[in-house]
Amino acid sequence: MSSVLIQTRNGLAIATPFILGILLAVIHVLPYGAPELAYVMPSLTLMTVYYWAIQRPETMPASAVFIIGLWQDVLYGGPMGLTSLILVLVRELLVNQRRVLIGKSFLVNWMGFAIVVAVTLIMGWVLASWWHWTLIAIPPFIAHLALTITLYPIFAGLFAGLQRVLFGED
């Protein structure tokens, strides 16, 4: 009986980052009473994928990342599959380059996040502009980029605390 409980606990621990990604996609699109806020909301799912793909890649398989991205596209009404494509590419890059970032100082990880976010969001901006056949406004894009990079330390701290609770480690 105890081995079943251990397996269940381990399964829930491994599934938690995926569930968190799904919930953060919902939080990303909640109506906060200011329609303009939707354009500058930080990329919560990107933060989630970045953190967990480096720290515990087994908790963020490509299939889970694809579902998180698709879910966000459904909720946000964006081009279907665009977020999935971007998040899966980020996940694959991070898993392949994990040795460069794992065990490094938070500042190194944050700088890596800033680079990944800048490239990712620029790519998303170009693809979304192409999809809609118009240049999407740049000031909200810059605010979105700045908020995502600036708020990452808070979310990374929360994720690290969750990781300690779930897995007993950093």
C-alpha positions as CSV (number, residue, x, y, z in Angstrom):
1,M,0.0,0.0,0.0
2,S,2.8,2.5,0.8
3,S,4.4,2.0,-2.6
4,V,1.1,3.0,-4.2
5,L,1.0,6.1,-2.1
6,I,4.6,6.9,-3.0
7,Q,3.9,6.4,-6.7
8,T,0.8,8.6,-6.5
9,R,2.7,11.3,-4.7
10,N,5.5,11.1,-7.3
11,G,3.0,11.2,-10.1
12,L,1.3,14.3,-8.7
13,A,4.7,16.0,-8.1
14,I,5.7,15.4,-11.7
15,A,2.3,16.6,-13.0
16,T,2.2,19.8,-10.9
17,P,4.3,22.0,-13.2
18,F,2.0,21.0,-16.1
19,I,-1.1,21.8,-14.1
20,L,0.6,25.1,-13.0
21,G,1.2,26.0,-16.7
22,I,-2.5,25.3,-17.5
23,L,-3.6,27.5,-14.5
24,L,-1.2,30.3,-15.4
25,A,-2.5,30.3,-19.0
26,V,-5.9,31.0,-17.5
27,I,-4.6,33.7,-15.2
28,H,-2.9,35.3,-18.3
29,V,-6.3,35.8,-20.0
30,L,-8.5,36.8,-17.1
31,P,-10.4,40.0,-17.6
32,Y,-8.9,42.5,-15.1
33,G,-11.1,45.4,-16.0
34,A,-8.5,47.1,-18.2
35,P,-8.6,45.8,-21.8
36,E,-5.2,47.3,-22.5
37,L,-3.7,45.0,-19.8
38,A,-4.2,42.0,-22.1
39,Y,-1.5,43.3,-24.4
40,V,1.2,43.8,-21.7
41,M,0.5,40.8,-19.4
42,P,3.8,38.9,-18.8
43,S,4.3,35.6,-20.4
44,L,3.5,33.4,-17.4
45,T,3.6,30.2,-19.4
46,L,7.0,31.0,-20.9
47,M,8.3,31.6,-17.3
48,T,6.9,28.2,-16.3
49,V,8.4,26.3,-19.3
50,Y,11.8,28.1,-18.9
51,Y,12.1,27.3,-15.2
52,W,10.9,23.7,-15.2
53,A,12.6,22.7,-18.5
54,I,15.9,23.6,-16.8
55,Q,15.3,22.5,-13.3
56,R,13.2,19.3,-13.8
57,P,12.8,18.6,-17.5
58,E,10.8,15.4,-16.9
59,T,8.0,17.6,-15.5
60,M,7.7,19.5,-18.8
61,P,7.8,17.0,-21.7
62,A,7.2,18.4,-25.1
63,S,3.7,17.0,-25.2
64,A,2.8,18.9,-22.0
65,V,4.3,22.1,-23.3
66,F,2.4,21.7,-26.5
67,I,-0.9,21.3,-24.6
68,I,-0.2,24.4,-22.4
69,G,0.5,26.5,-25.6
70,L,-2.6,25.2,-27.3
71,W,-4.7,25.9,-24.2
72,Q,-3.3,29.4,-24.1
73,D,-4.2,30.0,-27.8
74,V,-7.7,28.7,-27.2
75,L,-8.2,31.0,-24.3
76,Y,-6.5,34.1,-25.9
77,G,-7.9,33.6,-29.3
78,G,-4.5,33.8,-31.0
79,P,-3.4,31.9,-34.1
80,M,-4.0,28.3,-33.1
81,G,-0.7,26.5,-32.4
82,L,1.5,29.6,-32.4
83,T,2.1,29.6,-28.7
84,S,2.6,25.8,-28.8
85,L,5.2,26.1,-31.5
86,I,7.1,28.8,-29.6
87,L,6.9,27.0,-26.2
88,V,8.0,23.7,-27.6
89,L,11.0,25.3,-29.4
90,V,12.0,27.0,-26.2
91,R,11.6,23.8,-24.2
92,E,13.8,21.9,-26.7
93,L,16.4,24.6,-26.7
94,L,16.6,24.6,-22.9
95,V,16.7,20.9,-22.5
96,N,19.5,20.7,-25.0
97,Q,21.4,23.6,-23.4
98,R,20.5,22.6,-19.8
99,R,24.1,21.9,-18.8
100,V,25.0,25.6,-19.5
101,L,22.4,26.9,-17.1
102,I,21.9,24.2,-14.4
103,G,23.7,25.0,-11.2
104,K,24.7,28.5,-12.3
105,S,23.8,31.6,-10.3
106,F,20.4,33.1,-10.5
107,L,21.8,36.1,-12.3
108,V,23.1,33.8,-15.1
109,N,19.7,32.1,-15.3
110,W,17.9,35.4,-15.4
111,M,20.1,36.7,-18.2
112,G,19.5,33.5,-20.1
113,F,15.8,34.0,-19.5
114,A,16.0,37.6,-20.8
115,I,17.7,36.4,-24.0
116,V,15.3,33.6,-24.5
117,V,12.3,35.9,-23.9
118,A,13.5,38.6,-26.2
119,V,14.1,36.2,-29.1
120,T,10.9,34.3,-28.4
121,L,8.7,37.4,-28.1
122,I,10.2,39.0,-31.2
123,M,9.6,35.8,-33.1
124,G,6.0,35.7,-31.8
125,W,5.5,39.4,-32.6
126,V,6.7,38.8,-36.2
127,L,4.6,35.7,-36.7
128,A,1.5,37.3,-35.2
129,S,2.0,40.5,-37.3
130,W,2.3,38.3,-40.4
131,W,-0.8,36.3,-39.4
132,H,-2.9,39.4,-38.9
133,W,-1.4,41.2,-42.0
134,T,-0.5,44.3,-39.9
135,L,2.3,45.4,-37.7
136,I,1.2,44.9,-34.1
137,A,1.9,48.0,-32.0
138,I,5.4,48.1,-30.6
139,P,4.9,50.0,-27.2
140,P,2.7,47.3,-25.7
141,F,5.1,44.7,-27.0
142,I,8.0,46.4,-25.3
143,A,6.0,46.7,-22.1
144,H,5.1,43.0,-22.3
145,L,8.8,42.1,-22.8
146,A,9.9,44.3,-19.9
147,L,7.2,42.9,-17.5
148,T,8.0,39.3,-18.4
149,I,11.8,39.8,-17.7
150,T,11.2,42.0,-14.6
151,L,8.7,39.6,-12.9
152,Y,10.6,36.4,-13.7
153,P,12.6,36.5,-10.3
154,I,9.3,36.5,-8.4
155,F,7.9,33.5,-10.3
156,A,11.3,31.7,-10.2
157,G,11.3,32.1,-6.4
158,L,7.8,30.7,-6.2
159,F,8.7,27.8,-8.5
160,A,11.8,27.1,-6.5
161,G,9.8,26.9,-3.3
162,L,7.3,24.6,-5.0
163,Q,10.2,22.5,-6.2
164,R,11.5,22.1,-2.7
165,V,8.0,21.1,-1.4
166,L,7.4,18.6,-4.3
167,F,10.9,17.1,-4.7
168,G,12.8,18.1,-1.6
169,E,15.5,20.0,-3.6
170,D,16.3,23.2,-5.4
